[in-house]
Amino acid sequence: MIYCLSLCVSFLFVYNQSEVAALVFDRCITVAPGNFRVDDPTFWIEFNYEYIDDTYASWCDFDKTQPDTQDDPYDVDGTLQSCARAYSSQSGTLKTNHILQMIVDRKRDELITHPLVLALVRRKWRLANYFYLSFLLLYAAFVGLLSAYLVAAQPPFSVNMTRCYTLTSKSEQSSLERLVSPVVILLALIGIINEVFQIVTTRGKYFTRWLNLIDWFTYVSAIIVVSNVSPCGVRTTWQWQLGVVTNFAAWMDLILLLRSFPVFGVYAVMITRILRTFLKFFVMYFMFLVAFGLNFYLLLSNQDNFRTPQVSIVKMAVLMLGEMDYAATFHSHGDTFVETVFYKLTTYALLIAYLVLMSIVVLNLLTALAVDDVNKLREFAKLERIAMQIDLALDVEVAMPVWFARWRNLVVARERWYPYKMETRHRLSWWWWDTLTEGPSRQLIINSISGTDKQLDKSSGGQRSQMIIEHGLSKQIESSRRHLNTIHTKLDRIEELLTSQVTRHTGRRKWKRESLYRAPTHKRMT
């Protein structure tokens, strides 16, 4: 029974019936009856997860002679029974078919913010956050030690490399480098083991995430950078340049890793969203830079700032940031060759076009793309952060064995939640832990429930159901009306076409519509 209901809920997503799915979710929430004061520790909310957390739903061999089991994988307390088994041994299948993953894949934003979904994500994140914070600390240590190693190391241009190859000891290597390099290698190997584990658990889906390629590049390159190639321990030219790229990629990867962090993960998501928007506009932006850069090179190639096409294009990008340097470049008082503007009229006309198009139009367009509807962008970032928490929580859950799921109560049928109980008992000692480790915040769930009080009440729930049905019927009637109008228009066109064809072949100029449907008359033969 549970599996059938959860399968029906899954079909609601497939057929885009989010409103009906939300109505089902509303029926899975029970609020403590009675009047409670604000922050009352005895206030409770009960969530029923049986229909949206269906990994162990009705696929185990229960004792049919015991009426208490009723094909239920959960006992009377809502915990998994010993005979409960997942319906598939493939972790990828379990994750893909999970209703939370369906909500994320089909971008059902109105369901992500439903209190039942938020409560389930909060519960699953209790275990996932330990893995997330542990990996975050390890990766932050890896990035910090790699940066410290490169700062302490001597660049190859400051060392006589000819003399270096004649030495047989690591005399040019500091004690900090010798201490940090094995730790960096160890942390990189731990990261590689983690990536291999993800390949085993997620299989083909692992290679569809481009961030995993950055992880592999960072770990492998870090090992190469800290490994000694020269006899004296100095980084070679190619190692030094690879180290710069690796260090930059590691810091960017750390910023992307913070997107799931509850405190400031929203801002990391907003930055990536704005960057994604800019990349869509980058082709147009680059074409403007090339157009002005090449033409300024043709006019001012005698000056050092425009000596090559590449330097001229970079100069155009810098000019947009405010470094105009007008007096030295376009209005020099010197008589030397490198200070002279030979074609002043054309140069000034091109400069005016640059100021209008790049400094005013394009720059303001970039600003508008970045800050347009900030509140909407912030709300989108919150939803995307919850979606990433769902993805990580399901990855951790499907990787855990069944006995661990029973031991840690990862999957339960029901949960009675006291939102103000811990805050009252541990107001001073637990607020920071709740902020750093929890998934969707307690206040976010309470606000969601407060906004759906009508759904939680039986009478109002009936009103909501009736409103949904009436809204669906009105949409169907309107769609049918438009469809009938389209058919009527097509029939009129067909009738006009037949009329014109008959008129052309018979020579009749006066044709009535009724003649098309008039039955033929026959004379009686005598």
C-alpha positions as CSV (number, residue, x, y, z in Angstrom):
1,M,0.0,0.0,0.0
2,I,2.8,2.4,0.9
3,Y,4.7,1.7,-2.3
4,C,1.5,2.2,-4.4
5,L,0.8,5.6,-2.8
6,S,4.4,6.7,-3.1
7,L,4.4,5.6,-6.7
8,C,1.2,7.7,-7.3
9,V,3.0,10.7,-5.8
10,S,5.8,10.1,-8.2
11,F,3.4,10.1,-11.1
12,L,2.1,13.5,-9.9
13,F,5.5,15.0,-10.7
14,V,5.7,13.3,-14.1
15,Y,2.3,14.7,-15.1
16,N,3.0,18.1,-13.7
17,Q,0.4,18.0,-11.0
18,S,2.4,19.9,-8.4
19,E,-0.8,21.4,-6.8
20,V,-2.2,17.9,-6.2
21,A,1.1,16.7,-4.8
22,A,1.2,19.7,-2.4
23,L,-2.3,18.7,-1.3
24,V,-1.0,15.2,-0.5
25,F,1.9,16.7,1.4
26,D,-0.5,18.9,3.4
27,R,-2.3,15.8,4.6
28,C,1.0,14.4,5.9
29,I,1.4,17.1,8.5
30,T,-0.3,17.2,11.9
31,V,-0.1,20.2,14.3
32,A,-0.6,19.8,18.0
33,P,-4.2,20.8,18.8
34,G,-5.0,23.6,21.2
35,N,-3.6,27.1,21.8
36,F,0.1,27.5,22.5
37,R,2.1,30.6,23.4
38,V,5.0,31.6,21.3
39,D,8.1,29.5,21.9
40,D,6.1,26.9,23.9
41,P,8.4,23.9,24.4
42,T,5.4,21.5,24.4
43,F,4.3,22.6,21.0
44,W,4.8,19.8,18.4
45,I,4.4,19.1,14.7
46,E,4.2,15.5,13.4
47,F,5.4,14.7,9.9
48,N,4.5,11.6,8.0
49,Y,7.3,10.6,5.6
50,E,6.0,7.3,4.4
51,Y,4.9,8.5,1.0
52,I,8.0,10.7,0.1
53,D,10.7,8.6,1.7
54,D,10.0,5.2,0.1
55,T,13.3,3.5,-0.2
56,Y,12.1,0.6,2.0
57,A,8.5,0.6,1.0
58,S,6.7,-2.8,0.9
59,W,9.5,-4.8,-0.7
60,C,10.4,-7.2,2.2
61,D,9.0,-10.6,3.0
62,F,6.8,-10.0,6.1
63,D,5.0,-12.7,8.1
64,K,1.6,-12.9,6.6
65,T,0.3,-14.7,9.7
66,Q,0.9,-11.7,11.9
67,P,-1.8,-9.1,11.4
68,D,0.2,-6.3,13.0
69,T,2.8,-6.1,10.2
70,Q,0.3,-5.4,7.4
71,D,3.1,-5.3,4.9
72,D,4.5,-2.3,6.7
73,P,8.3,-2.0,6.7
74,Y,8.0,0.2,9.9
75,D,7.0,-0.9,13.4
76,V,4.5,0.9,15.6
77,D,7.1,3.5,16.6
78,G,7.8,4.4,13.0
79,T,11.3,2.9,12.8
80,L,12.5,0.3,10.3
81,Q,11.8,-3.3,11.0
82,S,14.6,-5.9,10.9
83,C,13.3,-7.4,7.7
84,A,13.1,-4.1,5.8
85,R,15.1,-4.1,2.6
86,A,15.6,-1.5,-0.1
87,Y,13.7,-2.2,-3.3
88,S,17.0,-2.0,-5.3
89,S,20.6,-2.7,-4.6
90,Q,21.8,0.0,-7.1
91,S,22.5,3.2,-5.2
92,G,22.0,5.3,-8.4
93,T,18.5,3.8,-8.8
94,L,17.6,4.6,-5.2
95,K,18.7,8.2,-5.5
96,T,17.1,8.8,-9.0
97,N,13.7,7.4,-8.0
98,H,13.6,9.2,-4.7
99,I,10.8,11.8,-4.6
100,L,13.1,14.4,-3.2
101,Q,15.4,13.9,-6.2
102,M,12.4,14.1,-8.5
103,I,11.4,17.5,-7.0
104,V,15.0,18.7,-7.6
105,D,15.3,17.3,-11.1
106,R,11.9,18.7,-12.3
107,K,12.6,22.0,-10.6
108,R,9.4,22.0,-8.5
109,D,10.3,25.1,-6.5
110,E,6.8,25.3,-4.9
111,L,7.4,21.8,-3.4
112,I,11.0,22.4,-2.3
113,T,9.6,25.0,0.1
114,H,6.8,22.8,1.4
115,P,7.2,22.2,5.2
116,L,7.1,18.4,4.8
117,V,10.0,18.5,2.3
118,L,11.9,21.0,4.4
119,A,11.5,18.8,7.5
120,L,12.7,15.7,5.7
121,V,15.7,17.5,4.3
122,R,16.5,18.8,7.8
123,R,16.3,15.3,9.2
124,K,18.5,13.8,6.5
125,W,21.0,16.7,6.7
126,R,21.7,15.7,10.4
127,L,23.9,12.9,9.1
128,A,25.1,14.5,5.8
129,N,26.3,17.6,7.6
130,Y,29.0,15.6,9.5
131,F,30.4,14.3,6.2
132,Y,30.1,17.7,4.6
133,L,31.8,19.6,7.5
134,S,34.5,17.0,7.8
135,F,35.3,17.2,4.1
136,L,35.0,21.0,4.1
137,L,37.6,21.2,6.9
138,L,40.0,18.7,5.2
139,Y,39.7,20.6,1.9
140,A,40.2,24.0,3.6
141,A,43.3,22.6,5.3
142,F,44.5,21.3,1.9
143,V,44.0,24.7,0.2
144,G,45.6,26.6,3.1
145,L,48.7,24.4,3.2
146,L,49.1,24.4,-0.5
147,S,49.0,28.2,-0.5
148,A,51.4,28.4,2.4
149,Y,53.8,26.1,0.6
150,L,53.8,28.2,-2.6
151,V,54.2,31.4,-0.5
152,A,57.2,29.9,1.3
153,A,58.8,28.5,-1.8
154,Q,61.2,30.5,-3.9
155,P,60.1,31.4,-7.4
156,P,62.4,30.0,-10.1
157,F,63.2,33.4,-11.5
158,S,64.9,34.4,-8.2
159,V,67.3,31.4,-8.2
160,N,70.2,30.6,-10.3
161,M,68.9,27.4,-11.9
162,T,72.3,26.6,-13.5
163,R,73.9,26.5,-10.0
164,C,70.8,24.6,-8.7
165,Y,71.5,21.6,-11.0
166,T,75.0,21.3,-9.7
167,L,73.9,20.8,-6.1
168,T,73.1,17.4,-4.6
169,S,71.1,18.5,-1.6
170,K,67.9,20.4,-1.0
171,S,69.7,23.5,0.2
172,E,67.3,26.0,-1.4
173,Q,64.2,24.5,0.3
174,S,63.0,26.0,3.5
175,S,62.0,23.9,6.6
176,L,58.3,24.9,6.1
177,E,58.4,23.5,2.6
178,R,59.8,20.2,3.8
179,L,57.2,20.0,6.6
180,V,54.1,21.0,4.5
181,S,54.8,19.0,1.3
182,P,54.1,15.5,2.8
183,V,50.9,16.8,4.4
184,V,49.7,18.2,1.1
185,I,50.4,14.9,-0.6
186,L,48.5,13.1,2.1
187,L,45.4,15.3,1.9
188,A,45.5,15.1,-1.9
189,L,45.5,11.3,-1.7
190,I,42.5,11.4,0.7
191,G,40.7,13.6,-1.8
192,I,41.5,11.1,-4.6
193,I,40.1,8.2,-2.5
194,N,37.0,10.2,-2.0
195,E,36.6,10.8,-5.7
196,V,37.1,7.1,-6.4
197,F,34.4,6.3,-3.8
198,Q,32.0,8.7,-5.6
199,I,32.7,7.0,-8.9
200,V,31.8,3.6,-7.4
201,T,28.6,4.9,-5.7
202,T,27.3,7.2,-8.4
203,R,28.7,5.4,-11.4
204,G,28.0,7.1,-14.7
205,K,26.5,10.2,-13.2
206,Y,29.8,11.1,-11.7
207,F,31.2,12.0,-15.1
208,T,28.4,14.4,-15.9
209,R,29.5,16.9,-13.2
210,W,32.2,19.2,-14.5
211,L,33.3,20.1,-10.9
212,N,34.6,16.6,-10.5
213,L,37.2,17.3,-13.2
214,I,38.4,20.3,-11.3
215,D,38.8,18.2,-8.2
216,W,40.9,15.6,-10.1
217,F,43.0,18.4,-11.6
218,T,43.6,20.0,-8.2
219,Y,44.6,16.9,-6.4
220,V,46.9,15.5,-9.1
221,S,48.5,18.9,-9.9
222,A,49.1,19.6,-6.2
223,I,51.1,16.3,-5.9
224,I,53.1,17.2,-8.9
225,V,53.8,20.8,-7.7
226,V,55.1,19.8,-4.2
227,S,57.2,16.9,-5.6
228,N,60.9,17.7,-6.0
229,V,62.1,17.7,-9.6
230,S,65.2,19.8,-9.4
231,P,68.2,18.7,-7.3
232,C,68.1,21.7,-4.9
233,G,64.4,21.6,-4.2
234,V,63.4,24.7,-6.2
235,R,60.2,24.5,-8.3
236,T,60.9,24.5,-12.0
237,T,59.4,27.0,-14.3
238,W,56.6,24.7,-15.4
239,Q,56.0,23.6,-11.8
240,W,55.7,27.2,-10.6
241,Q,53.1,28.1,-13.3
242,L,51.2,24.9,-12.7
243,G,51.2,25.7,-9.0
244,V,49.7,29.1,-9.6
245,V,46.9,27.6,-11.7
246,T,46.3,24.8,-9.2
247,N,46.2,27.2,-6.3
248,F,43.6,29.4,-8.1
249,A,41.5,26.3,-9.0
250,A,41.7,25.1,-5.4
251,W,40.4,28.4,-4.0
252,M,37.6,28.5,-6.6
253,D,36.6,24.9,-5.7
254,L,36.5,25.8,-2.0
255,I,34.2,28.7,-2.8
256,L,31.9,26.4,-4.8
257,L,32.0,23.9,-1.9
258,L,30.6,26.5,0.4
259,R,27.4,26.7,-1.5
260,S,25.8,24.1,0.8
261,F,27.0,25.9,3.9
262,P,23.9,27.1,5.9
263,V,25.4,30.5,6.9
264,F,26.8,32.1,3.8
265,G,26.1,29.4,1.1
266,V,23.4,31.6,-0.3
267,Y,25.9,34.3,-1.4
268,A,28.2,31.7,-3.0
269,V,25.2,30.5,-5.0
270,M,24.4,34.1,-6.0
271,I,27.9,34.6,-7.2
272,T,27.8,31.5,-9.4
273,R,24.4,32.6,-10.8
274,I,25.7,36.0,-11.7
275,L,28.8,34.5,-13.2
276,R,26.7,32.2,-15.3
277,T,24.6,35.1,-16.5
278,F,27.8,37.0,-17.5
279,L,29.2,34.0,-19.4
280,K,26.1,34.2,-21.6
281,F,26.9,37.8,-22.4
282,F,30.6,37.2,-22.7
283,V,30.7,36.5,-26.4
284,M,29.0,39.9,-27.2
285,Y,31.3,41.6,-24.6
286,F,34.4,40.1,-26.1
287,M,33.4,41.2,-29.7
288,F,33.1,44.8,-28.5
289,L,36.6,44.6,-26.9
290,V,38.1,43.1,-30.1
291,A,36.4,45.7,-32.3
292,F,37.7,48.7,-30.3
293,G,41.0,47.1,-29.4
294,L,42.1,46.3,-33.0
295,N,41.1,49.7,-34.3
296,F,42.9,51.6,-31.5
297,Y,45.9,49.4,-32.3
298,L,45.8,50.6,-35.9
299,L,45.6,54.2,-34.8
300,L,48.0,54.2,-31.8
301,S,50.4,51.3,-32.3
302,N,53.3,53.7,-31.8
303,Q,52.4,54.0,-28.1
304,D,53.4,51.5,-25.6
305,N,49.9,50.8,-24.3
306,F,48.8,49.8,-27.8
307,R,52.0,48.2,-29.2
308,T,50.3,44.9,-30.1
309,P,46.7,43.8,-30.8
310,Q,46.7,41.7,-27.6
311,V,47.9,44.5,-25.4
312,S,45.4,46.9,-27.0
313,I,42.5,44.5,-26.3
314,V,43.5,44.2,-22.7
315,K,43.9,48.0,-22.5
316,M,40.3,48.3,-23.7
317,A,39.1,46.0,-20.9
318,V,41.0,48.0,-18.3
319,L,39.6,51.3,-19.6
320,M,36.1,50.1,-18.7
321,L,37.2,49.9,-15.1
322,G,38.0,53.6,-15.0
323,E,41.6,53.8,-15.9
324,M,41.1,56.1,-18.8
325,D,44.5,58.0,-18.7
326,Y,43.2,60.4,-21.2
327,A,45.9,63.1,-20.9
328,A,48.8,60.8,-21.4
329,T,47.3,58.7,-24.2
330,F,45.1,61.0,-26.3
331,H,46.2,64.5,-25.5
332,S,50.0,64.3,-25.0
333,H,52.1,67.5,-25.3
334,G,55.3,65.6,-26.2
335,D,56.9,65.6,-29.6
336,T,58.4,62.2,-29.5
337,F,57.3,59.4,-31.8
338,V,55.8,57.3,-28.9
339,E,53.7,60.2,-27.6
340,T,52.2,61.5,-30.9
341,V,48.6,61.0,-32.0
342,F,48.8,61.0,-35.8
343,Y,45.1,60.7,-36.7
344,K,43.4,62.9,-34.1
345,L,40.0,63.2,-35.8
346,T,39.5,59.5,-36.3
347,T,41.0,58.7,-32.9
348,Y,38.7,61.1,-31.1
349,A,35.7,59.8,-33.0
350,L,36.6,56.2,-32.0
351,L,37.1,57.3,-28.4
352,I,33.7,58.9,-28.2
353,A,32.1,55.8,-29.7
354,Y,34.0,53.7,-27.0
355,L,32.8,56.0,-24.2
356,V,29.2,55.8,-25.3
357,L,29.0,52.1,-26.1
358,M,31.4,50.5,-23.6
359,S,31.6,52.9,-20.7
360,I,27.9,53.8,-20.6
361,V,25.8,51.2,-22.5
362,V,27.7,47.9,-21.9
363,L,28.9,48.7,-18.4
364,N,25.4,49.6,-17.3
365,L,24.0,46.5,-18.9
366,L,26.5,44.4,-17.0
367,T,25.5,46.1,-13.8
368,A,21.8,45.6,-14.6
369,L,22.4,41.9,-15.2
370,A,24.2,41.6,-11.9
371,V,21.8,43.4,-9.6
372,D,18.5,43.0,-11.5
373,D,15.8,41.7,-9.0
374,V,18.2,40.9,-6.2
375,N,15.4,39.6,-4.0
376,K,14.4,37.1,-6.7
377,L,18.0,36.1,-7.1
378,R,18.4,35.6,-3.3
379,E,15.2,33.4,-3.2
380,F,16.5,31.4,-6.1
381,A,19.8,30.9,-4.3
382,K,18.0,29.6,-1.2
383,L,16.1,27.1,-3.3
384,E,19.3,26.0,-5.1
385,R,21.1,25.6,-1.8
386,I,18.3,23.3,-0.5
387,A,18.5,21.4,-3.7
388,M,22.3,20.8,-3.2
389,Q,21.6,19.7,0.3
390,I,19.1,17.2,-0.9
391,D,21.6,15.9,-3.5
392,L,24.4,15.5,-0.9
393,A,22.1,14.0,1.8
394,L,20.8,11.4,-0.7
395,D,24.4,10.6,-1.8
396,V,25.3,9.9,1.9
397,E,22.1,7.9,2.6
398,V,22.3,5.5,-0.3
399,A,25.9,4.8,0.5
400,M,25.1,3.7,4.0
401,P,24.2,0.0,4.7
402,V,20.8,-1.0,6.0
403,W,22.0,-1.8,9.6
404,F,23.4,1.7,9.8
405,A,20.2,3.2,8.6
406,R,18.3,1.4,11.3
407,W,20.9,2.2,14.0
408,R,20.9,6.0,13.2
409,N,17.2,6.1,12.3
410,L,17.9,7.6,8.9
411,V,14.6,6.5,7.5
412,V,11.5,6.7,9.7
413,A,7.8,6.7,9.0
414,R,6.8,9.5,11.3
415,E,8.6,12.2,13.3
416,R,7.1,14.3,16.1
417,W,9.1,17.5,16.1
418,Y,9.3,20.0,19.0
419,P,10.6,23.1,17.3
420,Y,11.1,25.2,20.5
421,K,12.2,22.5,22.9
422,M,16.0,22.6,22.2
423,E,16.1,26.3,21.9
424,T,14.5,26.7,25.4
425,R,16.8,24.1,27.1
426,H,20.1,25.1,25.3
427,R,19.5,28.7,24.2
428,L,23.1,29.7,24.8
429,S,25.1,26.6,24.0
430,W,23.3,25.2,20.9
431,W,22.3,28.2,18.8
432,W,25.7,28.3,16.9
433,W,25.6,24.5,16.3
434,D,22.0,24.7,15.0
435,T,23.2,27.5,12.6
436,L,26.2,25.8,11.3
437,T,25.0,22.2,11.0
438,E,21.3,22.1,10.4
439,G,19.7,22.1,7.0
440,P,16.6,24.2,6.4
441,S,16.3,26.4,9.4
442,R,13.7,25.9,12.1
443,Q,12.1,29.3,11.5
444,L,11.9,28.6,7.7
445,I,9.8,25.4,8.4
446,I,7.6,27.2,11.0
447,N,7.0,30.0,8.5
448,S,6.1,27.5,5.8
449,I,3.6,25.8,8.1
450,S,2.2,29.1,9.2
451,G,1.6,30.0,5.6
452,T,-0.2,26.7,5.0
453,D,-2.4,26.7,8.1
454,K,-5.4,26.3,5.8
455,Q,-4.0,23.2,4.3
456,L,-3.4,21.7,7.7
457,D,-7.0,22.3,8.8
458,K,-9.6,19.7,7.6
459,S,-12.2,22.2,6.6
460,S,-9.8,24.5,4.9
461,G,-8.1,21.6,3.3
462,G,-11.5,20.7,1.7
463,Q,-11.7,24.3,0.5
464,R,-8.2,24.1,-1.0
465,S,-9.1,20.8,-2.7
466,Q,-12.3,22.3,-4.1
467,M,-10.4,25.4,-5.3
468,I,-7.8,23.2,-7.0
469,I,-10.6,21.1,-8.8
470,E,-12.4,24.3,-9.9
471,H,-9.2,25.8,-11.1
472,G,-8.4,22.7,-13.1
473,L,-11.8,22.5,-14.6
474,S,-11.8,26.1,-15.6
475,K,-8.5,25.6,-17.3
476,Q,-9.8,22.5,-19.1
477,I,-12.9,24.4,-20.2
478,E,-10.8,27.3,-21.5
479,S,-8.5,25.0,-23.3
480,S,-11.5,23.1,-24.9
481,R,-13.0,26.5,-26.0
482,R,-9.8,27.5,-27.7
483,H,-9.6,24.1,-29.3
484,L,-13.2,24.4,-30.6
485,N,-12.5,27.9,-32.0
486,T,-9.5,26.5,-33.8
487,I,-11.5,23.7,-35.3
488,H,-14.3,26.1,-36.3
489,T,-11.7,28.4,-38.1
490,K,-10.2,25.5,-40.0
491,L,-13.7,24.2,-41.0
492,D,-14.5,27.7,-42.4
493,R,-11.3,27.7,-44.4
494,I,-12.1,24.3,-45.8
495,E,-15.6,25.4,-46.7
496,E,-14.2,28.5,-48.5
497,L,-11.7,26.3,-50.4
498,L,-14.4,23.9,-51.5
499,T,-16.7,26.7,-52.5
500,S,-14.0,28.3,-54.6
501,Q,-13.2,25.0,-56.3
502,V,-16.8,24.2,-57.1
503,T,-17.4,27.7,-58.4
504,R,-14.3,27.5,-60.6
505,H,-15.3,24.1,-62.1
506,T,-19.0,24.6,-62.6
507,G,-19.0,28.3,-63.5
508,R,-21.6,29.1,-60.9
509,R,-21.2,32.5,-59.4
510,K,-23.9,32.3,-56.8
511,W,-23.2,29.6,-54.3
512,K,-24.9,28.9,-51.1
513,R,-23.6,27.0,-48.2
514,E,-26.7,25.0,-48.0
515,S,-26.1,23.5,-51.4
516,L,-23.1,21.6,-50.1
517,Y,-25.4,19.6,-47.8
518,R,-28.5,19.4,-50.0
519,A,-29.4,15.8,-50.9
520,P,-29.6,15.1,-54.6
521,T,-33.0,14.7,-56.3
522,H,-33.7,12.0,-58.9
523,K,-36.5,11.9,-61.5
524,R,-38.7,8.9,-61.5
525,M,-38.3,6.9,-64.6
526,T,-41.3,6.0,-66.6
